[in-house]
């Protein structure tokens, strides 16, 4: 499991995710500003990511 940085659409870092499946360390998740990141999961490139 790796940790990926989460950016908003403006390129600002807004959080991090633990990824349940393999990602390369160069992969980044970009999410819209209205995505709720407090608790739960986001989808990125078909992978489930736990918001941390």
N, C-alpha and C positions, 0 to 999 in steps of 0.2 A: 504494500500500500504506500502511495506517495501523497504528498501534499502539493496541491496546485494553487497558485495565486489566482484570485478572482478580480477582474477589472470591470469597471462600468464602461459604457460606450464612449466616454470621454477619455478613457485611459487611466483613470484614477483607481488605485488599489482600494477595494472595498471589503476584502475579506480573503478567506482561504478555504479550501475544501480538502477533505480526505477522499481519495478516489479508491473505490472498491475494486476496480480493475486496472490493469497496467496502463499507465500513461508514461510517455517520455517526459523528462524533466523540462523539456522545452515547450511542452503544451501549456496553453493558458486558456482559461475559461473567460469568456466575455458575456456579460449579462446586462439586460436592460436595467435602468435605474429603478424601475417599479417592481423588480423581482424581490420578493421577501427573503432576506438572507438570515434572519434572526435564528430560525430553527428549521430544520428539515433538509430536503435534498433538492438539488438542481440537476438538470440533465445537460450534459456536454458531450457532443460527438458520440452520442449513444451510450455514454457511460454514466453511471449513477454516482453522484458526488455528494458527500455529507458535508453540509456547511459547518465550519468550526470557527 
